[in-house]
Structures are given as structure tokens and as C-alpha cells.
Amino acid sequence: MIKVLGIGDNVCDKYLHIKTIYPGGNALNIAVFGKFLGAEAAYLGTLGDDEVGQHVYSVVRELGIDLSHCRMEEGENGCARVRLVDGDRVFLQGNRGGIARIKPPVLTKLDEDYISGFDLVHTSIYSYMESELPKIRRAGKFVSMDFSNHYDEAYLKRCCPYIDCAEISCGDMPEEEIKKTMEQILSFGCRKMVIATRGSRGACVLVGGKFYEQSSYLVKAKDTMGAGDSFITSFLVNYLEGSPAAVDFGESSGKRGIVKAEEYLDELIRLSLYRAAVFASGQCQRDGSFGYGREVELTDKDVEIMESNELLRMGS
């Protein structure tokens, strides 16, 4: 089984309507979902010392994920305010990563040695790790970065030369525009592949000049938080576990079944997409990204944001 490391953002998603916080955040989610898939998993990021940060730390330790290279800082942990509409998440005003935005990890030589021991290293646009990407690239075997839907061309050009796989969230974007964006990302230096998630419309991957599509395994969602992250994790774990087995058989081996590495990788990608769709559907049955909710008292700011959002919704 491969080893998975998430570097960067962690948050608690605060569900105002039920006064409950759930651990999450893109980089942390990748580590947690990797653990759920059987990988050896670790997380490297900045944790605040408030109630939110303490909850993230205790849950992730309970899950058996290595936190030995995390930074603990005085201040607010990342916290995103959320409400649900028919099982779909709607983000409200948060604290933009909290202390991790101010003090993201500055990687040392010890960190680089640690990173080199992982098969998959993942970070995100929300992680404030852009200046550390050269170090991650230098140490990482396979580097993945999620750009969500908040990227622009200049940002892609800055980050893509240091990564093997890019992920983007495309929603209702037309297919031709998705393909164009994926090709552009590869032209900016992304080395291997691009994954585009589209929610209930499925996902697609561009790798080796081939464009693959996968439908979502649609279920009645309890909560879609983390669904895209779970899809990405499952795809990459399955692909990276299987790809070293790709070999061309010799001429004397015959031609029955799969005998070419290219044919095997084609089937592996399709199978990995299928498994990712099934895994992601299961995550939609959990509360929050991966459960472990904790009830909290709402702050005055929470109440103000919830009430103002309700007024806006009623007026729309």
C-alpha cells in the first residue's frame, strides 16, 4: 500500500444550523481519505491552539494519521462557516485559514527528508504553500495540487511546473472549455495529468494525451462536503498503486489479453475512475467531510453571519 501525505490546509467546517464543527480542509481530507483506503497517511500543516484546532488534532490522532511534522501555533485554527441546502454545502464567511494563512509551514531539510518517504504528496490553493513548492517538488515522488475553481492563468503558471497532477473544480463549465483548461495546465508545466471534478455531472481526466470521462454514482446525498476530495484521493491511490505494474510483454508471450503497458494503463485509469466514483458516493452519506462532529456554542459573529445570510436568501 502506498504512503499519502497532505501538506497545507486544515479547517473545521462549522455547520451553523446545528451548532456543530467537522474536521476537514483539502490537504487534510486527502490524508484522511487515503487512510480510509488503507494507505499509510500523514498530515503536515499549521494547527491553531483554539477549540477548533484541538478538535482537528484529537480526531486526526485518533484516526492514526501521523502529525509529527505539524506546527502548533497560538491563534485561530482555520474555520469555514457552512449551511446545507438539500444536502449540498453552501459556504458562508470564514476566517480564510486562520493562523495557517499567517504562519504556513516553512519546510526544513528535515521536512524534505520526511516528504521523500511518501508516494503521493498533495497540497492545495488554500494552503498558502506556493513559496514551498520547489522544496516539495525536490522531495516528492508524485506531487498533486488542487486549484479548486479559484485559479487564474498567472497562478497556474506559477505553480504547475512543480506538480505532477492538477485538480480543478468545473461544475457546469462546458466540456470544450474544460478540455482547453486541462491542456493549458499541462502546457504550463504540470508533468502527468489533470483531474476535473464536476459534482453530480461526474469527472474527467486528461493523461497521456487521452481524455477520460466518468459518471458520478448518484445517491441521495446526506452531505456533499469532501466528495471531490474523496474522488481525487481514490483515483490517485488506485492509479499510483497500479501503475508500477505496467510492462510490455515480449513477442514470444503471445497476444491474448492485455500484453502492452499502454493497454494496461488505459484499463487502470478507467478502473481507478470507477472506484473513485463509488468511493465518493459513500462519502456523501457522511456528515461533514468524514464525520467526527462536535457541538459548539455559536459566537456572536456566527449568529450575525447566519442571520444576514438568511435575510439575503429570503430576499433573493
Disulfide bonds with the S-S distance in Angstrom:
none
